[in-house]
Amino acid sequence: MTTHQLISVAVELEEGTQFRVGSVEGLGLDREISDRALKMKLKPGDVFNPRFLEDFYKDNKSLWPADVSPKENTQIKQDSRDGTVDIVFDFRPCP
C-alpha cells in the first residue's frame, strides 16, 4: 500500500531595490576595442542584472588578457539614492 504525505511550504520573498546602469567605463583597453565591446549589453539606463557581467566576460573572452577575472577586474559602485550602478572594467596591468 502506498502512503501519500503532504507538506506545506510558505515562502516569503522580499524584493530589493532595482538598480539601473549609470555608466560603463573600461580602463587599460585599446580605445576601439573598449568602445565596441563595453557597449554591447551594458547600456546606461538598462536594468542592472549581475548575470550580464558573466555573459559579458564570456562573450568577449577573446578581447581580454588571459588572466582577466570578473571579480578581480570589475568594480561596481552602487548609488542607492539614485538607484544606479556605475561599472568599471579595469584591465590595466598591476604595477
PDB file of N, CA, C and O in Angstrom:
ATOM      1  N   MET A   1       0.844  -1.166   0.000  1.00  0.00           N
ATOM      2  CA  MET A   1       0.000   0.000   0.000  1.00  0.00           C
ATOM      3  C   MET A   1       0.900   1.245   0.000  1.00  0.00           C
ATOM      4  O   MET A   1       1.858   1.321   0.770  1.00  0.00           O
ATOM      5  N   THR A   2       0.591   2.214  -0.863  1.00  0.00           N
ATOM      6  CA  THR A   2       1.356   3.453  -0.958  1.00  0.00           C
ATOM      7  C   THR A   2       0.712   4.524  -0.094  1.00  0.00           C
ATOM      8  O   THR A   2      -0.498   4.743  -0.133  1.00  0.00           O
ATOM      9  N   THR A   3       1.546   5.173   0.673  1.00  0.00           N
ATOM     10  CA  THR A   3       1.052   6.252   1.523  1.00  0.00           C
ATOM     11  C   THR A   3       1.543   7.582   0.957  1.00  0.00           C
ATOM     12  O   THR A   3       2.729   7.748   0.674  1.00  0.00           O
ATOM     13  N   HIS A   4       0.638   8.504   0.799  1.00  0.00           N
ATOM     14  CA  HIS A   4       0.996   9.834   0.306  1.00  0.00           C
ATOM     15  C   HIS A   4       1.063  10.783   1.492  1.00  0.00           C
ATOM     16  O   HIS A   4       0.162  10.843   2.329  1.00  0.00           O
ATOM     17  N   GLN A   5       2.149  11.512   1.530  1.00  0.00           N
ATOM     18  CA  GLN A   5       2.286  12.506   2.583  1.00  0.00           C
ATOM     19  C   GLN A   5       2.422  13.875   1.943  1.00  0.00           C
ATOM     20  O   GLN A   5       3.076  14.025   0.911  1.00  0.00           O
ATOM     21  N   LEU A   6       1.814  14.852   2.544  1.00  0.00           N
ATOM     22  CA  LEU A   6       1.839  16.207   2.015  1.00  0.00           C
ATOM     23  C   LEU A   6       2.599  17.115   2.962  1.00  0.00           C
ATOM     24  O   LEU A   6       2.621  16.907   4.175  1.00  0.00           O
ATOM     25  N   ILE A   7       3.205  18.102   2.390  1.00  0.00           N
ATOM     26  CA  ILE A   7       3.893  19.110   3.191  1.00  0.00           C
ATOM     27  C   ILE A   7       3.513  20.467   2.619  1.00  0.00           C
ATOM     28  O   ILE A   7       3.397  20.625   1.404  1.00  0.00           O
ATOM     29  N   SER A   8       3.324  21.417   3.469  1.00  0.00           N
ATOM     30  CA  SER A   8       3.031  22.780   3.038  1.00  0.00           C
ATOM     31  C   SER A   8       4.253  23.641   3.317  1.00  0.00           C
ATOM     32  O   SER A   8       4.869  23.547   4.378  1.00  0.00           O
ATOM     33  N   VAL A   9       4.589  24.476   2.353  1.00  0.00           N
ATOM     34  CA  VAL A   9       5.730  25.367   2.498  1.00  0.00           C
ATOM     35  C   VAL A   9       5.271  26.782   2.184  1.00  0.00           C
ATOM     36  O   VAL A   9       4.646  27.026   1.151  1.00  0.00           O
ATOM     37  N   ALA A  10       5.579  27.698   3.064  1.00  0.00           N
ATOM     38  CA  ALA A  10       5.274  29.110   2.820  1.00  0.00           C
ATOM     39  C   ALA A  10       6.594  29.824   2.555  1.00  0.00           C
ATOM     40  O   ALA A  10       7.531  29.740   3.348  1.00  0.00           O
ATOM     41  N   VAL A  11       6.651  30.516   1.444  1.00  0.00           N
ATOM     42  CA  VAL A  11       7.858  31.247   1.071  1.00  0.00           C
ATOM     43  C   VAL A  11       7.525  32.726   1.027  1.00  0.00           C
ATOM     44  O   VAL A  11       6.576  33.143   0.363  1.00  0.00           O
ATOM     45  N   GLU A  12       8.309  33.507   1.736  1.00  0.00           N
ATOM     46  CA  GLU A  12       8.114  34.947   1.729  1.00  0.00           C
ATOM     47  C   GLU A  12       9.303  35.584   1.028  1.00  0.00           C
ATOM     48  O   GLU A  12      10.446  35.439   1.461  1.00  0.00           O
ATOM     49  N   LEU A  13       9.024  36.281  -0.045  1.00  0.00           N
ATOM     50  CA  LEU A  13      10.079  36.932  -0.811  1.00  0.00           C
ATOM     51  C   LEU A  13      10.005  38.430  -0.589  1.00  0.00           C
ATOM     52  O   LEU A  13       8.931  39.031  -0.580  1.00  0.00           O
ATOM     53  N   GLU A  14      11.169  39.007  -0.412  1.00  0.00           N
ATOM     54  CA  GLU A  14      11.232  40.455  -0.291  1.00  0.00           C
ATOM     55  C   GLU A  14      12.107  40.973  -1.419  1.00  0.00           C
ATOM     56  O   GLU A  14      13.300  40.679  -1.484  1.00  0.00           O
ATOM     57  N   GLU A  15      11.506  41.733  -2.290  1.00  0.00           N
ATOM     58  CA  GLU A  15      12.239  42.245  -3.442  1.00  0.00           C
ATOM     59  C   GLU A  15      13.045  43.463  -3.021  1.00  0.00           C
ATOM     60  O   GLU A  15      12.543  44.362  -2.346  1.00  0.00           O
ATOM     61  N   GLY A  16      14.292  43.471  -3.432  1.00  0.00           N
ATOM     62  CA  GLY A  16      15.165  44.597  -3.109  1.00  0.00           C
ATOM     63  C   GLY A  16      15.023  45.701  -4.140  1.00  0.00           C
ATOM     64  O   GLY A  16      14.185  45.645  -5.040  1.00  0.00           O
ATOM     65  N   THR A  17      15.852  46.685  -3.978  1.00  0.00           N
ATOM     66  CA  THR A  17      15.850  47.811  -4.895  1.00  0.00           C
ATOM     67  C   THR A  17      16.342  47.386  -6.268  1.00  0.00           C
ATOM     68  O   THR A  17      17.321  46.650  -6.385  1.00  0.00           O
ATOM     69  N   GLN A  18      15.674  47.841  -7.286  1.00  0.00           N
ATOM     70  CA  GLN A  18      16.095  47.555  -8.651  1.00  0.00           C
ATOM     71  C   GLN A  18      17.015  48.692  -9.093  1.00  0.00           C
ATOM     72  O   GLN A  18      16.647  49.866  -9.042  1.00  0.00           O
ATOM     73  N   PHE A  19      18.212  48.319  -9.526  1.00  0.00           N
ATOM     74  CA  PHE A  19      19.190  49.307  -9.947  1.00  0.00           C
ATOM     75  C   PHE A  19      19.262  49.359 -11.465  1.00  0.00           C
ATOM     76  O   PHE A  19      18.995  48.372 -12.151  1.00  0.00           O
ATOM     77  N   ARG A  20      19.622  50.513 -11.970  1.00  0.00           N
ATOM     78  CA  ARG A  20      19.846  50.711 -13.398  1.00  0.00           C
ATOM     79  C   ARG A  20      21.314  51.050 -13.623  1.00  0.00           C
ATOM     80  O   ARG A  20      21.981  51.596 -12.744  1.00  0.00           O
ATOM     81  N   VAL A  21      21.800  50.721 -14.798  1.00  0.00           N
ATOM     82  CA  VAL A  21      23.184  51.019 -15.143  1.00  0.00           C
ATOM     83  C   VAL A  21      23.316  52.534 -15.297  1.00  0.00           C
ATOM     84  O   VAL A  21      22.586  53.160 -16.065  1.00  0.00           O
ATOM     85  N   GLY A  22      24.267  53.111 -14.546  1.00  0.00           N
ATOM     86  CA  GLY A  22      24.521  54.545 -14.642  1.00  0.00           C
ATOM     87  C   GLY A  22      25.558  54.832 -15.710  1.00  0.00           C
ATOM     88  O   GLY A  22      25.310  55.592 -16.646  1.00  0.00           O
ATOM     89  N   SER A  23      26.727  54.215 -15.561  1.00  0.00           N
ATOM     90  CA  SER A  23      27.790  54.405 -16.541  1.00  0.00           C
ATOM     91  C   SER A  23      28.601  53.131 -16.659  1.00  0.00           C
ATOM     92  O   SER A  23      28.613  52.298 -15.753  1.00  0.00           O
ATOM     93  N   VAL A  24      29.284  52.989 -17.794  1.00  0.00           N
ATOM     94  CA  VAL A  24      30.153  51.841 -18.060  1.00  0.00           C
ATOM     95  C   VAL A  24      31.468  52.409 -18.570  1.00  0.00           C
ATOM     96  O   VAL A  24      31.494  53.211 -19.504  1.00  0.00           O
ATOM     97  N   GLU A  25      32.568  51.978 -17.937  1.00  0.00           N
ATOM     98  CA  GLU A  25      33.876  52.503 -18.314  1.00  0.00           C
ATOM     99  C   GLU A  25      34.885  51.367 -18.391  1.00  0.00           C
ATOM    100  O   GLU A  25      34.841  50.436 -17.587  1.00  0.00           O
ATOM    101  N   GLY A  26      35.776  51.441 -19.340  1.00  0.00           N
ATOM    102  CA  GLY A  26      36.833  50.447 -19.478  1.00  0.00           C
ATOM    103  C   GLY A  26      38.194  51.097 -19.364  1.00  0.00           C
ATOM    104  O   GLY A  26      38.464  52.093 -20.035  1.00  0.00           O
ATOM    105  N   LEU A  27      39.056  50.550 -18.525  1.00  0.00           N
ATOM    106  CA  LEU A  27      40.405  51.076 -18.330  1.00  0.00           C
ATOM    107  C   LEU A  27      41.426  50.051 -18.792  1.00  0.00           C
ATOM    108  O   LEU A  27      41.308  48.866 -18.480  1.00  0.00           O
ATOM    109  N   GLY A  28      42.424  50.503 -19.532  1.00  0.00           N
ATOM    110  CA  GLY A  28      43.518  49.624 -19.926  1.00  0.00           C
ATOM    111  C   GLY A  28      43.291  48.840 -21.204  1.00  0.00           C
ATOM    112  O   GLY A  28      44.054  47.923 -21.507  1.00  0.00           O
ATOM    113  N   LEU A  29      42.252  49.183 -21.962  1.00  0.00           N
ATOM    114  CA  LEU A  29      41.992  48.515 -23.241  1.00  0.00           C
ATOM    115  C   LEU A  29      42.231  49.496 -24.375  1.00  0.00           C
ATOM    116  O   LEU A  29      42.127  50.708 -24.192  1.00  0.00           O
ATOM    117  N   ASP A  30      42.550  48.968 -25.537  1.00  0.00           N
ATOM    118  CA  ASP A  30      42.614  49.770 -26.740  1.00  0.00           C
ATOM    119  C   ASP A  30      41.270  50.477 -26.908  1.00  0.00           C
ATOM    120  O   ASP A  30      40.223  49.853 -26.732  1.00  0.00           O
ATOM    121  N   ARG A  31      41.281  51.741 -27.237  1.00  0.00           N
ATOM    122  CA  ARG A  31      40.054  52.544 -27.311  1.00  0.00           C
ATOM    123  C   ARG A  31      39.002  51.928 -28.239  1.00  0.00           C
ATOM    124  O   ARG A  31      37.820  51.906 -27.897  1.00  0.00           O
ATOM    125  N   GLU A  32      39.406  51.440 -29.378  1.00  0.00           N
ATOM    126  CA  GLU A  32      38.462  50.854 -30.340  1.00  0.00           C
ATOM    127  C   GLU A  32      37.807  49.607 -29.763  1.00  0.00           C
ATOM    128  O   GLU A  32      36.594  49.430 -29.882  1.00  0.00           O
ATOM    129  N   ILE A  33      38.597  48.745 -29.140  1.00  0.00           N
ATOM    130  CA  ILE A  33      38.052  47.532 -28.521  1.00  0.00           C
ATOM    131  C   ILE A  33      37.119  47.917 -27.387  1.00  0.00           C
ATOM    132  O   ILE A  33      36.023  47.370 -27.265  1.00  0.00           O
ATOM    133  N   SER A  34      37.547  48.845 -26.569  1.00  0.00           N
ATOM    134  CA  SER A  34      36.755  49.273 -25.424  1.00  0.00           C
ATOM    135  C   SER A  34      35.391  49.807 -25.855  1.00  0.00           C
ATOM    136  O   SER A  34      34.364  49.395 -25.315  1.00  0.00           O
ATOM    137  N   ASP A  35      35.378  50.714 -26.816  1.00  0.00           N
ATOM    138  CA  ASP A  35      34.114  51.303 -27.270  1.00  0.00           C
ATOM    139  C   ASP A  35      33.176  50.263 -27.855  1.00  0.00           C
ATOM    140  O   ASP A  35      31.973  50.303 -27.594  1.00  0.00           O
ATOM    141  N   ARG A  36      33.699  49.340 -28.636  1.00  0.00           N
ATOM    142  CA  ARG A  36      32.872  48.317 -29.285  1.00  0.00           C
ATOM    143  C   ARG A  36      32.340  47.302 -28.275  1.00  0.00           C
ATOM    144  O   ARG A  36      31.153  46.976 -28.282  1.00  0.00           O
ATOM    145  N   ALA A  37      33.214  46.809 -27.416  1.00  0.00           N
ATOM    146  CA  ALA A  37      32.835  45.725 -26.511  1.00  0.00           C
ATOM    147  C   ALA A  37      32.012  46.179 -25.317  1.00  0.00           C
ATOM    148  O   ALA A  37      31.037  45.521 -24.955  1.00  0.00           O
ATOM    149  N   LEU A  38      32.381  47.273 -24.712  1.00  0.00           N
ATOM    150  CA  LEU A  38      31.729  47.682 -23.476  1.00  0.00           C
ATOM    151  C   LEU A  38      30.282  48.108 -23.653  1.00  0.00           C
ATOM    152  O   LEU A  38      29.526  48.138 -22.681  1.00  0.00           O
ATOM    153  N   LYS A  39      29.894  48.428 -24.845  1.00  0.00           N
ATOM    154  CA  LYS A  39      28.532  48.903 -25.058  1.00  0.00           C
ATOM    155  C   LYS A  39      27.607  47.818 -25.592  1.00  0.00           C
ATOM    156  O   LYS A  39      26.489  48.119 -26.008  1.00  0.00           O
ATOM    157  N   MET A  40      28.040  46.585 -25.590  1.00  0.00           N
ATOM    158  CA  MET A  40      27.228  45.521 -26.169  1.00  0.00           C
ATOM    159  C   MET A  40      25.954  45.258 -25.377  1.00  0.00           C
ATOM    160  O   MET A  40      24.856  45.391 -25.919  1.00  0.00           O
ATOM    161  N   LYS A  41      26.077  44.893 -24.118  1.00  0.00           N
ATOM    162  CA  LYS A  41      24.906  44.518 -23.323  1.00  0.00           C
ATOM    163  C   LYS A  41      24.647  45.464 -22.172  1.00  0.00           C
ATOM    164  O   LYS A  41      23.528  45.530 -21.663  1.00  0.00           O
ATOM    165  N   LEU A  42      25.647  46.185 -21.761  1.00  0.00           N
ATOM    166  CA  LEU A  42      25.534  47.032 -20.587  1.00  0.00           C
ATOM    167  C   LEU A  42      25.411  48.483 -21.023  1.00  0.00           C
ATOM    168  O   LEU A  42      26.410  49.153 -21.280  1.00  0.00           O
ATOM    169  N   LYS A  43      24.181  48.956 -21.102  1.00  0.00           N
ATOM    170  CA  LYS A  43      23.951  50.320 -21.565  1.00  0.00           C
ATOM    171  C   LYS A  43      23.360  51.156 -20.436  1.00  0.00           C
ATOM    172  O   LYS A  43      22.513  50.675 -19.684  1.00  0.00           O
ATOM    173  N   PRO A  44      23.806  52.411 -20.317  1.00  0.00           N
ATOM    174  CA  PRO A  44      23.202  53.287 -19.304  1.00  0.00           C
ATOM    175  C   PRO A  44      21.682  53.323 -19.441  1.00  0.00           C
ATOM    176  O   PRO A  44      21.141  53.454 -20.539  1.00  0.00           O
ATOM    177  N   GLY A  45      21.014  53.204 -18.302  1.00  0.00           N
ATOM    178  CA  GLY A  45      19.553  53.210 -18.264  1.00  0.00           C
ATOM    179  C   GLY A  45      18.933  51.829 -18.203  1.00  0.00           C
ATOM    180  O   GLY A  45      17.784  51.684 -17.787  1.00  0.00           O
ATOM    181  N   ASP A  46      19.684  50.805 -18.615  1.00  0.00           N
ATOM    182  CA  ASP A  46      19.168  49.430 -18.552  1.00  0.00           C
ATOM    183  C   ASP A  46      19.095  48.953 -17.111  1.00  0.00           C
ATOM    184  O   ASP A  46      19.865  49.403 -16.262  1.00  0.00           O
ATOM    185  N   VAL A  47      18.179  48.051 -16.839  1.00  0.00           N
ATOM    186  CA  VAL A  47      18.102  47.430 -15.514  1.00  0.00           C
ATOM    187  C   VAL A  47      19.363  46.594 -15.331  1.00  0.00           C
ATOM    188  O   VAL A  47      19.738  45.822 -16.213  1.00  0.00           O
ATOM    189  N   PHE A  48      20.014  46.751 -14.181  1.00  0.00           N
ATOM    190  CA  PHE A  48      21.246  46.021 -13.903  1.00  0.00           C
ATOM    191  C   PHE A  48      20.932  44.601 -13.471  1.00  0.00           C
ATOM    192  O   PHE A  48      20.095  44.370 -12.598  1.00  0.00           O
ATOM    193  N   ASN A  49      21.615  43.657 -14.095  1.00  0.00           N
ATOM    194  CA  ASN A  49      21.499  42.253 -13.753  1.00  0.00           C
ATOM    195  C   ASN A  49      22.918  41.697 -13.686  1.00  0.00           C
ATOM    196  O   ASN A  49      23.615  41.703 -14.701  1.00  0.00           O
ATOM    197  N   PRO A  50      23.374  41.215 -12.521  1.00  0.00           N
ATOM    198  CA  PRO A  50      24.740  40.699 -12.394  1.00  0.00           C
ATOM    199  C   PRO A  50      25.068  39.609 -13.411  1.00  0.00           C
ATOM    200  O   PRO A  50      26.232  39.425 -13.767  1.00  0.00           O
ATOM    201  N   ARG A  51      24.075  38.902 -13.870  1.00  0.00           N
ATOM    202  CA  ARG A  51      24.321  37.843 -14.858  1.00  0.00           C
ATOM    203  C   ARG A  51      24.872  38.416 -16.171  1.00  0.00           C
ATOM    204  O   ARG A  51      25.629  37.751 -16.878  1.00  0.00           O
ATOM    205  N   PHE A  52      24.483  39.661 -16.485  1.00  0.00           N
ATOM    206  CA  PHE A  52      25.013  40.299 -17.685  1.00  0.00           C
ATOM    207  C   PHE A  52      26.533  40.396 -17.631  1.00  0.00           C
ATOM    208  O   PHE A  52      27.197  40.293 -18.662  1.00  0.00           O
ATOM    209  N   LEU A  53      27.084  40.593 -16.443  1.00  0.00           N
ATOM    210  CA  LEU A  53      28.543  40.680 -16.312  1.00  0.00           C
ATOM    211  C   LEU A  53      29.200  39.355 -16.672  1.00  0.00           C
ATOM    212  O   LEU A  53      30.201  39.329 -17.388  1.00  0.00           O
ATOM    213  N   GLU A  54      28.645  38.265 -16.181  1.00  0.00           N
ATOM    214  CA  GLU A  54      29.184  36.936 -16.511  1.00  0.00           C
ATOM    215  C   GLU A  54      29.117  36.703 -18.024  1.00  0.00           C
ATOM    216  O   GLU A  54      30.097  36.283 -18.639  1.00  0.00           O
ATOM    217  N   ASP A  55      27.966  36.977 -18.607  1.00  0.00           N
ATOM    218  CA  ASP A  55      27.795  36.800 -20.053  1.00  0.00           C
ATOM    219  C   ASP A  55      28.743  37.712 -20.828  1.00  0.00           C
ATOM    220  O   ASP A  55      29.328  37.308 -21.833  1.00  0.00           O
ATOM    221  N   PHE A  56      28.884  38.932 -20.352  1.00  0.00           N
ATOM    222  CA  PHE A  56      29.746  39.908 -20.998  1.00  0.00           C
ATOM    223  C   PHE A  56      31.187  39.406 -21.067  1.00  0.00           C
ATOM    224  O   PHE A  56      31.834  39.512 -22.109  1.00  0.00           O
ATOM    225  N   TYR A  57      31.689  38.861 -19.958  1.00  0.00           N
ATOM    226  CA  TYR A  57      33.055  38.334 -19.947  1.00  0.00           C
ATOM    227  C   TYR A  57      33.188  37.121 -20.868  1.00  0.00           C
ATOM    228  O   TYR A  57      34.181  36.989 -21.583  1.00  0.00           O
ATOM    229  N   LYS A  58      32.210  36.255 -20.850  1.00  0.00           N
ATOM    230  CA  LYS A  58      32.256  35.074 -21.721  1.00  0.00           C
ATOM    231  C   LYS A  58      32.183  35.466 -23.194  1.00  0.00           C
ATOM    232  O   LYS A  58      32.951  34.960 -24.012  1.00  0.00           O
ATOM    233  N   ASP A  59      31.265  36.364 -23.528  1.00  0.00           N
ATOM    234  CA  ASP A  59      31.060  36.766 -24.919  1.00  0.00           C
ATOM    235  C   ASP A  59      32.272  37.472 -25.516  1.00  0.00           C
ATOM    236  O   ASP A  59      32.487  37.416 -26.727  1.00  0.00           O
ATOM    237  N   ASN A  60      33.059  38.133 -24.681  1.00  0.00           N
ATOM    238  CA  ASN A  60      34.186  38.925 -25.160  1.00  0.00           C
ATOM    239  C   ASN A  60      35.534  38.361 -24.731  1.00  0.00           C
ATOM    240  O   ASN A  60      36.535  39.078 -24.708  1.00  0.00           O
ATOM    241  N   LYS A  61      35.559  37.085 -24.394  1.00  0.00           N
ATOM    242  CA  LYS A  61      36.764  36.442 -23.863  1.00  0.00           C
ATOM    243  C   LYS A  61      37.994  36.673 -24.754  1.00  0.00           C
ATOM    244  O   LYS A  61      39.103  36.832 -24.242  1.00  0.00           O
ATOM    245  N   SER A  62      37.812  36.693 -26.054  1.00  0.00           N
ATOM    246  CA  SER A  62      38.944  36.855 -26.970  1.00  0.00           C
ATOM    247  C   SER A  62      39.561  38.262 -26.898  1.00  0.00           C
ATOM    248  O   SER A  62      40.686  38.461 -27.355  1.00  0.00           O
ATOM    249  N   LEU A  63      38.849  39.221 -26.340  1.00  0.00           N
ATOM    250  CA  LEU A  63      39.349  40.592 -26.258  1.00  0.00           C
ATOM    251  C   LEU A  63      40.190  40.852 -25.009  1.00  0.00           C
ATOM    252  O   LEU A  63      41.003  41.776 -24.986  1.00  0.00           O
ATOM    253  N   TRP A  64      39.992  40.040 -23.978  1.00  0.00           N
ATOM    254  CA  TRP A  64      40.616  40.313 -22.683  1.00  0.00           C
ATOM    255  C   TRP A  64      41.979  39.638 -22.558  1.00  0.00           C
ATOM    256  O   TRP A  64      42.234  38.620 -23.203  1.00  0.00           O
ATOM    257  N   PRO A  65      42.848  40.203 -21.733  1.00  0.00           N
ATOM    258  CA  PRO A  65      44.086  39.491 -21.395  1.00  0.00           C
ATOM    259  C   PRO A  65      43.746  38.149 -20.733  1.00  0.00           C
ATOM    260  O   PRO A  65      42.659  37.997 -20.175  1.00  0.00           O
ATOM    261  N   ALA A  66      44.647  37.195 -20.789  1.00  0.00           N
ATOM    262  CA  ALA A  66      44.392  35.826 -20.317  1.00  0.00           C
ATOM    263  C   ALA A  66      44.031  35.740 -18.837  1.00  0.00           C
ATOM    264  O   ALA A  66      43.248  34.874 -18.448  1.00  0.00           O
ATOM    265  N   ASP A  67      44.577  36.607 -18.019  1.00  0.00           N
ATOM    266  CA  ASP A  67      44.371  36.496 -16.566  1.00  0.00           C
ATOM    267  C   ASP A  67      43.204  37.325 -16.044  1.00  0.00           C
ATOM    268  O   ASP A  67      43.153  37.623 -14.850  1.00  0.00           O
ATOM    269  N   VAL A  68      42.277  37.701 -16.900  1.00  0.00           N
ATOM    270  CA  VAL A  68      41.143  38.529 -16.504  1.00  0.00           C
ATOM    271  C   VAL A  68      40.108  37.709 -15.740  1.00  0.00           C
ATOM    272  O   VAL A  68      39.816  36.565 -16.086  1.00  0.00           O
ATOM    273  N   SER A  69      39.565  38.323 -14.693  1.00  0.00           N
ATOM    274  CA  SER A  69      38.541  37.687 -13.870  1.00  0.00           C
ATOM    275  C   SER A  69      37.436  38.707 -13.591  1.00  0.00           C
ATOM    276  O   SER A  69      37.732  39.843 -13.219  1.00  0.00           O
ATOM    277  N   PRO A  70      36.173  38.324 -13.762  1.00  0.00           N
ATOM    278  CA  PRO A  70      35.087  39.266 -13.466  1.00  0.00           C
ATOM    279  C   PRO A  70      35.171  39.843 -12.060  1.00  0.00           C
ATOM    280  O   PRO A  70      34.891  41.025 -11.860  1.00  0.00           O
ATOM    281  N   LYS A  71      35.550  39.032 -11.091  1.00  0.00           N
ATOM    282  CA  LYS A  71      35.601  39.511  -9.704  1.00  0.00           C
ATOM    283  C   LYS A  71      36.790  40.438  -9.468  1.00  0.00           C
ATOM    284  O   LYS A  71      36.689  41.406  -8.714  1.00  0.00           O
ATOM    285  N   GLU A  72      37.902  40.141 -10.104  1.00  0.00           N
ATOM    286  CA  GLU A  72      39.112  40.927  -9.886  1.00  0.00           C
ATOM    287  C   GLU A  72      39.164  42.188 -10.747  1.00  0.00           C
ATOM    288  O   GLU A  72      39.775  43.178 -10.344  1.00  0.00           O
ATOM    289  N   ASN A  73      38.547  42.172 -11.902  1.00  0.00           N
ATOM    290  CA  ASN A  73      38.692  43.268 -12.851  1.00  0.00           C
ATOM    291  C   ASN A  73      37.440  44.129 -13.021  1.00  0.00           C
ATOM    292  O   ASN A  73      37.375  44.959 -13.928  1.00  0.00           O
ATOM    293  N   THR A  74      36.456  43.935 -12.159  1.00  0.00           N
ATOM    294  CA  THR A  74      35.220  44.701 -12.272  1.00  0.00           C
ATOM    295  C   THR A  74      34.918  45.395 -10.952  1.00  0.00           C
ATOM    296  O   THR A  74      34.927  44.774  -9.889  1.00  0.00           O
ATOM    297  N   GLN A  75      34.656  46.676 -11.040  1.00  0.00           N
ATOM    298  CA  GLN A  75      34.225  47.446  -9.870  1.00  0.00           C
ATOM    299  C   GLN A  75      32.788  47.896 -10.116  1.00  0.00           C
ATOM    300  O   GLN A  75      32.466  48.432 -11.177  1.00  0.00           O
ATOM    301  N   ILE A  76      31.944  47.674  -9.138  1.00  0.00           N
ATOM    302  CA  ILE A  76      30.552  48.089  -9.242  1.00  0.00           C
ATOM    303  C   ILE A  76      30.282  49.039  -8.086  1.00  0.00           C
ATOM    304  O   ILE A  76      30.409  48.676  -6.916  1.00  0.00           O
ATOM    305  N   LYS A  77      29.913  50.247  -8.433  1.00  0.00           N
ATOM    306  CA  LYS A  77      29.631  51.268  -7.421  1.00  0.00           C
ATOM    307  C   LYS A  77      28.137  51.544  -7.419  1.00  0.00           C
ATOM    308  O   LYS A  77      27.581  52.037  -8.400  1.00  0.00           O
ATOM    309  N   GLN A  78      27.491  51.218  -6.295  1.00  0.00           N
ATOM    310  CA  GLN A  78      26.046  51.427  -6.179  1.00  0.00           C
ATOM    311  C   GLN A  78      25.751  52.800  -5.587  1.00  0.00           C
ATOM    312  O   GLN A  78      26.398  53.238  -4.636  1.00  0.00           O
ATOM    313  N   ASP A  79      24.783  53.453  -6.158  1.00  0.00           N
ATOM    314  CA  ASP A  79      24.276  54.701  -5.611  1.00  0.00           C
ATOM    315  C   ASP A  79      22.821  54.443  -5.240  1.00  0.00           C
ATOM    316  O   ASP A  79      21.935  54.516  -6.091  1.00  0.00           O
ATOM    317  N   SER A  80      22.580  54.145  -3.975  1.00  0.00           N
ATOM    318  CA  SER A  80      21.235  53.786  -3.519  1.00  0.00           C
ATOM    319  C   SER A  80      20.248  54.931  -3.681  1.00  0.00           C
ATOM    320  O   SER A  80      19.064  54.713  -3.941  1.00  0.00           O
ATOM    321  N   ARG A  81      20.735  56.131  -3.528  1.00  0.00           N
ATOM    322  CA  ARG A  81      19.830  57.291  -3.631  1.00  0.00           C
ATOM    323  C   ARG A  81      19.300  57.437  -5.061  1.00  0.00           C
ATOM    324  O   ARG A  81      18.111  57.681  -5.265  1.00  0.00           O
ATOM    325  N   ASP A  82      20.195  57.285  -6.054  1.00  0.00           N
ATOM    326  CA  ASP A  82      19.785  57.410  -7.454  1.00  0.00           C
ATOM    327  C   ASP A  82      19.289  56.098  -8.049  1.00  0.00           C
ATOM    328  O   ASP A  82      18.660  56.094  -9.107  1.00  0.00           O
ATOM    329  N   GLY A  83      19.573  54.974  -7.368  1.00  0.00           N
ATOM    330  CA  GLY A  83      19.167  53.668  -7.889  1.00  0.00           C
ATOM    331  C   GLY A  83      19.981  53.241  -9.103  1.00  0.00           C
ATOM    332  O   GLY A  83      19.477  52.566 -10.000  1.00  0.00           O
ATOM    333  N   THR A  84      21.265  53.649  -9.116  1.00  0.00           N
ATOM    334  CA  THR A  84      22.115  53.311 -10.252  1.00  0.00           C
ATOM    335  C   THR A  84      23.372  52.571  -9.808  1.00  0.00           C
ATOM    336  O   THR A  84      23.760  52.618  -8.640  1.00  0.00           O
ATOM    337  N   VAL A  85      23.993  51.893 -10.754  1.00  0.00           N
ATOM    338  CA  VAL A  85      25.304  51.283 -10.547  1.00  0.00           C
ATOM    339  C   VAL A  85      26.224  51.771 -11.663  1.00  0.00           C
ATOM    340  O   VAL A  85      25.847  51.790 -12.835  1.00  0.00           O
ATOM    341  N   ASP A  86      27.424  52.161 -11.279  1.00  0.00           N
ATOM    342  CA  ASP A  86      28.453  52.508 -12.243  1.00  0.00           C
ATOM    343  C   ASP A  86      29.403  51.328 -12.315  1.00  0.00           C
ATOM    344  O   ASP A  86      29.840  50.813 -11.286  1.00  0.00           O
ATOM    345  N   ILE A  87      29.725  50.901 -13.524  1.00  0.00           N
ATOM    346  CA  ILE A  87      30.551  49.716 -13.728  1.00  0.00           C
ATOM    347  C   ILE A  87      31.866  50.135 -14.357  1.00  0.00           C
ATOM    348  O   ILE A  87      31.891  50.830 -15.372  1.00  0.00           O
ATOM    349  N   VAL A  88      32.969  49.701 -13.736  1.00  0.00           N
ATOM    350  CA  VAL A  88      34.294  49.989 -14.264  1.00  0.00           C
ATOM    351  C   VAL A  88      35.012  48.666 -14.495  1.00  0.00           C
ATOM    352  O   VAL A  88      35.185  47.871 -13.570  1.00  0.00           O
ATOM    353  N   PHE A  89      35.425  48.439 -15.734  1.00  0.00           N
ATOM    354  CA  PHE A  89      36.245  47.284 -16.084  1.00  0.00           C
ATOM    355  C   PHE A  89      37.687  47.776 -16.105  1.00  0.00           C
ATOM    356  O   PHE A  89      38.032  48.654 -16.895  1.00  0.00           O
ATOM    357  N   ASP A  90      38.524  47.218 -15.246  1.00  0.00           N
ATOM    358  CA  ASP A  90      39.903  47.675 -15.127  1.00  0.00           C
ATOM    359  C   ASP A  90      40.843  46.589 -15.586  1.00  0.00           C
ATOM    360  O   ASP A  90      41.058  45.608 -14.874  1.00  0.00           O
ATOM    361  N   PHE A  91      41.410  46.751 -16.779  1.00  0.00           N
ATOM    362  CA  PHE A  91      42.312  45.772 -17.358  1.00  0.00           C
ATOM    363  C   PHE A  91      43.756  46.245 -17.375  1.00  0.00           C
ATOM    364  O   PHE A  91      44.596  45.694 -18.087  1.00  0.00           O
ATOM    365  N   ARG A  92      44.033  47.275 -16.580  1.00  0.00           N
ATOM    366  CA  ARG A  92      45.404  47.769 -16.509  1.00  0.00           C
ATOM    367  C   ARG A  92      46.265  46.751 -15.770  1.00  0.00           C
ATOM    368  O   ARG A  92      45.804  46.126 -14.814  1.00  0.00           O
ATOM    369  N   PRO A  93      47.505  46.582 -16.202  1.00  0.00           N
ATOM    370  CA  PRO A  93      48.390  45.649 -15.504  1.00  0.00           C
ATOM    371  C   PRO A  93      48.740  46.170 -14.117  1.00  0.00           C
ATOM    372  O   PRO A  93      48.850  47.378 -13.907  1.00  0.00           O
ATOM    373  N   CYS A  94      48.914  45.258 -13.182  1.00  0.00           N
ATOM    374  CA  CYS A  94      49.301  45.633 -11.820  1.00  0.00           C
ATOM    375  C   CYS A  94      50.757  46.096 -11.837  1.00  0.00           C
ATOM    376  O   CYS A  94      51.581  45.536 -12.560  1.00  0.00           O
ATOM    377  N   PRO A  95      51.070  47.109 -11.047  1.00  0.00           N
ATOM    378  CA  PRO A  95      52.457  47.589 -11.013  1.00  0.00           C
ATOM    379  C   PRO A  95      53.386  46.597 -10.352  1.00  0.00           C
ATOM    380  O   PRO A  95      54.586  46.852 -10.245  1.00  0.00           O
TER     381      PRO A  95
END
